[in-house]
Amino acid sequence: MIGCGYLGAVHAAALASLGHDVIGVDSDGDKIALLETGAAPFFEPGLEPLLVQGLASGRLRFRRRLEEAAAAEVHFVTVGTPQRPDGSADLSAVEAVVAGLAGVIRTGALVVGKSTVPVGTAARLADVIVAAGGRLAWNPEFLREGLAVQDSLHPDRLVYGLAEGDASSEEVLDAVYAEVLREGMPKVVTDLATAELVKVSANAFLATKISFINAMAEIAEATGADVTQLADAIGVDARIGRRFLGAGVGFGGGCLPKDIRGFVARAEELGTGRSVAFLREIDAINLRRRERVVELARESLGGSLAGRRIAALGLAFKPDSDDVRDSPALAVAGMLADAGARVVAHDPAAVDTARLRRPDLDYTRDLGQALVGAEAVVVLTEWGSYRELDPTEAGSVVAGRRLVDARNCLDREAWAAAGWEVRSPGRPARLPLVARAG
């Protein structure tokens, strides 16, 4: 497993738990030293027990040099492809790994790309690996942060991208995923280009669905409609479905924003930019929702944020993660501070990662302390601990019972009944007279 970041570390531990001999390789010595103790360099539920189990069994090892894994039969490439300033993917890490592998792999070894790359990358890299006596396949990942261990051990599908006529690589991948395949997981075998497109197109579709309901939230706010009831109604349609129709502050993290921008950049390189031009508006809608949440907080405080104490609950881009890359939550907390508010920020897992990016905010790991004296409370990540807050108890310590539920994740009626003024994206300021399903 070459690259022991989020994808590589989880995949290494998962494959070791399935009975394989796994060597994780990463040039970051501090990361390797941490992993060798069974500790994860990021927050992911269920990962550390899997690391400890793999290390204790002897099936999982971590090393700093690529040469120490040269004897492996299968090499997974799991390094990052960060976004460049122009939106395209930076492939330097992937290219460096493939070049390094070409100098050390044994004849007949299989190199498997899992990193998210622009379509056409695999075919170019395959030439390098084949010239070195190996084979290349592409096996995109579909991990959800917070559920990555489950998604590694019980994925909802496996995709193999293979060169034409390469049946032997399919057999090797079948052996790697034998335990998973026994559960009846769907397997799609396709060409290299299609496998590359599967990941970015899946993320683009998901981003489109999320931004669609947020676009409807903009219309709902202008008309007094309730976007949550709207989502319930259209989500009943089996062609649409209710999942990911949650209006709020929008999507973030290290995949969706980066991948849709990279997809657009690659399409424009191919001369097909018009086919995905709508993704630019998807991105714009997503970013607008952050501004709207700030405006809701400003409105609740009478038109000015300057000098007002605000409790920002949530910094990670989603619950069960400490990832603040392109996090709407951290972005909004920062925007509130930039507007002059005194922001006291809380998150169960992401305080340290957030502080690296926005050291100017006030942070606390004590949820109760975040609420004390707050003139407004803004919920930015849908952690369970926020859902479980008692509105009456919370109301007894704040300076003003003003709530902005940026994720539409709280029991709005319960908070209103406890005397809170509740504002939410896409929902009227006053509770509707009729809000039931039958």
Residue, then its C-alpha position, 0 to 999 in steps of 0.5 A: m500500500i503506497g501512501c498511508g494517508y486516509l485511503g491507504a491506511v484504512h485499506a491496508a488495515a482492512l486487507a490485513s484483517l482479510g488475511h493478506d500480508v500487507i506492507g504500508v509505505d509512506s515517505d512521512g516518517d512521523k506518520i509511519a512511526l505513529l501507525e507502527t504503534g497502532a495509532a491513526p494519524f486522523f480520526e476514523p471510527g473503528l480504524e485503530p482496533l483494526l491497526v492493532q489487530g493487524l500489527a499483532s498478527g504480523r500481517l500488517r507492517f509499515r515502512r518508509r522506503l518503497e524498496e522494502a515492499a519490492a517483493a509484493e505481488v500487488h502494489f496499490v497506489t493510494v497517494g493523494t491528488p490534491q487540487r491545483p490553483d486552476g482546479s486540475a488534479d496534481l498528479s505529481a505524487v502518483e507519477a512519482v510512485v509509478a516511476g519508483l515502482a517501475g524500478v523495483i517491481r518484480t516481473g509480472a507484479l500487478v500495480v493497482g491504482k486507487s487514487t482519484v485521477p483524471v480520465g486518461t491517466a491510467a493508460r499513460l501510466a500503464d505504459v511505464i509499468v508494462a515497460a518495467g515488466g508489470r501490469l496495471a489495473w485501476n480499482p477506484e475507491f468509494l470510501r465515506e469518511g466516518l464509515a471508511v472501515q465499513d466501506s473497505l470491508h463491505p463495499d457496495r460495489l467493486v470496480y476493476g479497470l483492466a487493459e484489453g485482454d488482461a484476464s490475469s489481473e482480474e484473477v489477482l484482484d478476485a483473490v485480493y477481494a475473495e472475502v468481499l466477493r463471497e458476500g455477493m458484492p456486485k463487481v463491474v469489470t471495465d476498461l481503464a478509462t471507464a474505471e477512472l470515470v466511475k469515481v469522479s462521475a459518482n461524486a459529480f452526481l452526488a454533488t449535483k443532488i446536494s446542490f439541487i436541494n440547496a438551490m431549492a432552498e434558495i427558492a424556498e427562502a424567497t417564497g416562504a416554502d419549507v425545503t425539508q418538507l419539499a425534500d420529503a415529498i419529492g424523496v418519496d419518488a423512487r426515481i429520486g430517493r430521499r438520501f442526500l436531499g438535506a438542504g443546509v450549508g453544503f458539501g465539503g471535504g477532500c473529495l467532492p469539491k476537488d473532484i468536480r473541479g478536476f472533472v471540469a478541468r479535464a473535460e475542458e482539456l478534452g474539448t468537452g467542457r460544455s458537457v459538464a459546464f453545469l458543475r461550475e454552477i453546482d460548485a457556485i450553489n454550494l459556496r453560496r450556502r456558506e454565505r447564506v448561513v452567515e447572513l442568517a446569523r447576522e439577521s438573528l442578531g439584528g443586522s450586525l455580527a461585530g462584537r457578538r459572541i457566537a458558539a460555532l458547533g462543528l468544524a469538520f466537514k461531516p460528523d465522525s471525522d476530523d477532516v476540515r479540508d474545504s469544510p463548510a463548517l470551518a469556512v462559516a466559523g471563519m467568515l463569522a469571525d472575519a465579520g467581527a464576531r467573537v467565535v467560540a468553536h467546538d468540535p468533538a474531533a476536529v479542534d486540532t486540525a481546525r486550529l492549524r487552518r484558522p488559529d485566530l478562532d477561540y476553540t474549546r473541547d467543552l461543549g458546555q463552555a462553548l455555549v456559556g454566554a453565547e448570543a447565538v448558537v450556529v450548528l455547522t456539523e451534524w454530530g450526535s452530541y449536538r442533536e442530543l442537546d437539551p434546548t432548555e438546559a442550553g437555554s439556561v447558559v446562553a446570553g440569547r436563545r438564537l439558533v441557526d441550524a445550518r444542517n437542518c439536523l435538530d428538532r426544530e419544534a422542540w427548540a422553538a418550544a423551549g423559547w429559541e428563535v430558530r433559523s434554518p436554510g430553506r425554512p421559514a422563520r416561523l413554524p408552519l401550521v401543518a408539518r406532517a406526513g400521512 
